[in-house]
Amino acid sequence: MSSDLQNSLISPSFPSEGLWGTVLAVQANYYQVKLNSKQNAASQEIENQLENLLPDPRNLESIPDTLLCTRRSRLKKLGQRVMVGDRVEIEEPDWQGGRGAISAVLPRKSELDRPPIANADQILLVFAMAEPPLDPHQLTRFLVKAESSQLPICLCFSKTDLVSAEEQTQWDQRIQEWGYQPKFISLHQQTGLMALLNQLSDRITVVAGPSGVGKSSLINYLIPLVKLRVGEVSGKLARGRHTTRHIELFDLPAGGLLADTPGFNQPDLDCHPQDLANYFPEARQRLADASCQFSDCLHQDEPDCVVRGNWERYEIYLVMLQEAIAYHQACDRQGHAENNLKLKNHHRGNLTYEPKLEPKKYRQISRRTQQHQLQILQDDELD
């Protein structure tokens, strides 16, 4: 076998032995795994590896691209969760049926809870310049949530053909003052897309943003074979309608994986109040240049605070700070707020956390249970 072919069968991101792949989608107890068998055979034993793994070792094209896998019961007993983006080992592949079993999961280099994705390299935040209108407060909430993941952020503005060049320039300068280098694209005019493709190449990218900003349309352009369902913007509410219902990784033609996530309009703010300032690049810069008088400074009305001052998003920071304080106060009263609290959006954007209803108390009794109870009553009457 030639040295070029041997080099093409080795991948630095996977172990040199066994059959490995990347989880593209999770549905119920089944996992769609993209195989890396063409890249992870050991160079010295490549002939033996192929004889064991392939139905016909002479035909490399006979390797399927994906397998539908289950998880070994021992992984479940160990509490090992399998997420989209995980690098996993496959045992007992059934090449004819396209099935396999996940026996091991490699350590993750990153992990997101919402959405649940492993090994992501960056977050692509997509916002529309118009339809729906661009809201600085909503944009900041998404940026803060993305900053809390500790992953690099690529901020992209779509539908630039709906605004003037002057308005686009103003937003560009404004976002740069926030500490970001935005990208502007238009699917209608086919502008700015090559620069975005270069940013996504050879990376696992999580796409997020409000509903209706064009995430599905963008993915359909980048990956034509996907054909995601596209929704329209509500004329009454000026909001997008949800079209993405689950998380799935898609192959980019130029290399890399793209994860589309369900759109949402108000991401939860569950960070600690003292950590909130670290998620604003403007505040981070001020803290890097000097330090506050108090180590636990919340940067609102404390004396000699270096963060408090004349920067655009400071008022937004104060609003989000009060929300973060309210969230942690509710945590102290309710225990683990992740299970007991829900975010409630009141009139004029007033956000509060309220206790969730107990599901068993308000759950409707099934017809089978009703018939069983009725049968018990009839038997009692006969007795």
N, C-alpha and C positions, 0 to 999 in steps of 0.2 A: 504494500500500500504506500502511496506517495506521501512525502512529508507534508505537502499542502493539505491533503485530506486528513492526515493525523492531527494537524494543528486546528483544522476546522471542527474536529470532534471533541475538542477540549474547551471547557468553559471555566474561567476563573471564579465565577460566582457560585458554582456547584461543586460538591465533592467529586473526586475522580472515579469513584466506583458506584455502581448501582444505577437505578433508573430514577431520574429526578425530573421535576417539573414545577410550574407555577400555577397556583389556583386562580382561575379566571372568574369563576362564579360559584356561589353557594346557594343551593335551593333545597330546603328541607334537610335531609341527611345525605345529600349527594353533592359531589364536588366536581366541577369541570376543570380538568388539569391540562395545561399546555405542556407537552413533553419537551424535554431538552436532551433526549437520548442521543441525538445527532451531535451533541456538543460535550457530553460528559463521560465518554468512555476513556479509560486509562490508555495512554499512548503506547505503553509497552505490551499491554494485553488486549489491544484493540480488536484483533481477530477473534479471540475467545469471547470477548464481551458481546460482539455483534452476533456470534453464533448462538449465544444464550438468549439474547434479547429480541432478535428479529425472526420473523417467520422464514425469510429468505435472506441470509447474510450477504448475498451478492447484490441484493437490490435495496439500496438505501432509501429509495422512494417508497418502499412498502411500510415504513414507519408512519403510523397515523399521527396527525398533529395534536390531537387531544384524546383524553380518555375520560369516561364518566366513572368516578371513583366513589367508594365508601370509605369510612374511617374505621380503623382497627379498634376493637372493643377495649384493648388495653390503653389506648390513647384517651378514650372516654373515661376510663377508671382513674387515670392519672390527672384528669381535668385539663387535658391538652386541647385547647380550642383551635380549630382550623379556620382561618380567615381568608378573604379574598386578598391576593398578593403574597400569600405564604409560599415558601419554597419547600416542597415536600418530596419524600421518597415514595415510590410506587412499588408494590409487590404483586406477584402473580398476575401480570397483565394478560388479559384475554384479547389477543389481537383481532380475532374474528368478530367478537362481540363488542369491542371497543370499551372494555371494562377493566377496572383495577382496584387496588386497595391502598390507602394511605397508611404507611407504617411509621413514618417519622416526619418531624417538622424541624427545619433549620432555625436557629436563633434569629429573631427579627432585629433589623437595624432601626426600624421605626414602627410605631403602632398608633393608629387612630381609633378612638372609640365611636365617634359620631362624625362621619360614617365609619363603620368597622373595616379598616383596610390596613394591611401590613406591608412593610418595606416600601412605602411611598417615598419618593425623592423630592417632590415639590407639590405645591398646591397652586392650581390655576383658578383664580377668582375671575369670573366673567360677570360684567355688569353692562347694561345697555345705556347709551347716551340719551335715548328717548324710547318711549313705548316699551316698558314703563319708564316714567321719569326718574332721573338719577337723584337719589336721596343721600346726602352726606352722612346722616345718622345711621341709616341702614348699611351703607358702605362701611362705616367705621365698625359696626357690630361684626360684620363678616371678617374684616381685617383683624380685629382683636381675637376672634375665635381662631383664625388661621395662625396668628402670631403665637397663640398658646400651644400650638402643636410643635413649635420649634423647627418647623420645616421652612425652606425657602419659599417665598411667595412671588408668583408671577401675576400681576394685575393687568387684566385685559378689558378694554371697553369696546363693545360691539355697536353696530348700527350707527356708525359715524356718518353715514350718508344722510341721516335724518337731522343733523345739526350743521350749523355753519362752521367754516374753517376758523373763524374768530372764537367761537364758543369752544371748539375743541382745543385751541391753543390756550385759552384761559384755564380749562380743566387740567391740561398737561402741566402748566406752571403750578397750579394749585396742588395737584397730587405730588409733584416733586417736592414742594415745601412740606408735605406730610412725611416725606422720606422714602418714596417709592418711585420707580421708573416705569410708568405705565406703557402699555402697548395699545394701539388703536387699530381696529380692523373693521372691515365692511364686507360681508359676504355678497351683498348686492353689487358692489363695485369691484370686488376681488382685490382689496388693498390691505396691506399689512399682514397677509397670511404667511408669507415665506419667513418673515422674522419670527413669527409665532411657532412655525414648524421647527425651526432651528432650536428654539427654546425647549421644545418637547422631545427632541431626538434623544434616543437611548436612555430615557428616564421613565420611571413609573410616576405618572402625574394624576393627581386627584382634581377633578373638575367640580367646582362648587359655585353657587351663586343663587340669587332669587329666581323664582319661576318666571318664565316668559322673556328672559334676557337673550335667548338664542343659544343655549348650551347644546341642545339636541341638534339644532341646525348646524352649528359649528362642527360637531362630531360627525354628522352626516357628510360634511364637506371634506374633513380630514380623512375619514374612513368611509368611502362611498358604499361599501358592501354592508355596513351596519344597518342603515335605513331605520333610524329611531323615529318614533312617532313625535310629531311637532305640534305644539299647541299654540293658540292665539292668546293675545292679551285681552283681558276683560275691559270693555269700554266703560263700564260703570265704576269699577273699583280701580282701574288702571294698574292691575296686577296680572301676572301670568298665571296660567292654569297648569297644574302639575301634570307632566307627561312621563317622567321617569319614576318607576315604582320600585326598582331594586338596584343593587350595585353590581357592576360587571366590568371586567377589564377587556379592552379592545386593542388589537394589534395596530400600531401605526405603520403605514407602508414603508416609511423611512427608518423604522426602528423605534422601539419604545412601546410603552403600554399606557393607555388612557382609561381612567376610571370615571364613568359618569355616575353622579349621585343624585338622589331625589332632591328637587328644589325645595327650599323653605324660605320664608320671608322674615323670620325672627329667630336666629340662632340663640340658644340659651347662653347666658352669661354665668358660668359656674366657677370662675376663678376667685382666688382670695383677694380681698380689697387691697392688700399691700403689694400684690403682684400686678395689679392692673396697669400701673404706670409703665412697667417694663414692656407692655404690648403696644405702646405708642412710641414710634421712632423719635418724635420730637422730644418727648419726656426722657427717653433713654439718652439722647444727646446731651441734654441739660444735666442729667445725673452723672454722665461721663466727664463733663467739664468741671463739676463741683459736686459737693454733697450737702444734703440738708442737715439742719441742726439736730434733728431727732432721727434715730435709726428706724423707727416705726412710723415715719411721716406718711400721711395719706395725701399730702399735697393739695389741701383745700383751704384751710385757714390757719395753718401752723406758722409761727414766726420764722423768718430766715429760710423760707422754702425756695429752693432754686427752680422747681418745676412750675410753681404758680406764676403765671405771667400772661403776656399778650401773645398767645399763639392760637391759631384758628380753632383747633379741636378741643381746646381746654374746657369749654362749656359742655361739650359732648362727654368729655372725660368725667366731669363732675356728675352728670346725670347717670352715667354708667357706674360710677363709684357708689352712688346711693343705692343703685340696684344690687350691686355686689354685696354691700353691707346688709341690705334687707335679705338677700339670699342666705347669707351665713347666719344671720339671726334666726331665720326660719329653720335652718339646719339644726341649730342648737335646740330649738323647741320641738322639732318633729323627728329627731334622730337622723337617719340617713335620708336626706332630701331627694336623692336620686330616685327613690321608690315612693316617697310620700308626698312630693310637691309637684305642681305643674305651673308653667309660666302662663299668666293670664294677661292678655292685651286689652286694656280698657280704652275708653274714648280718649282721643288726642294723644295716643301713644303712651299712656300711663301703664307701665308694666309692674305687675305684682306677682308674688308667688302664693298660691293657695293650695290647701291640702287636697289630695286626690280622693275621690269617692272609693269606698271599699267595694271591690268588684263582686264579692260573694253576696253582699247585702242587697245589691241592686240587680243581680243577675236573674234573668227570667228562668223559671223552672221548665225543664224540658218536658216534652209530651210523654216520653217514656217514663219519667219519674212520676208525672201526674197519674198515668195509668196504673203504675205500681202502687201508689198510695191509695187509689180508688179500689184496687183489688184487695188490699189489706182491710179497708173499711167494710167491703162486702163480706169478706170472710169473718170479720168480727161479728157482723150482724147475724150471719148464719149460725155461728157458735152460740 
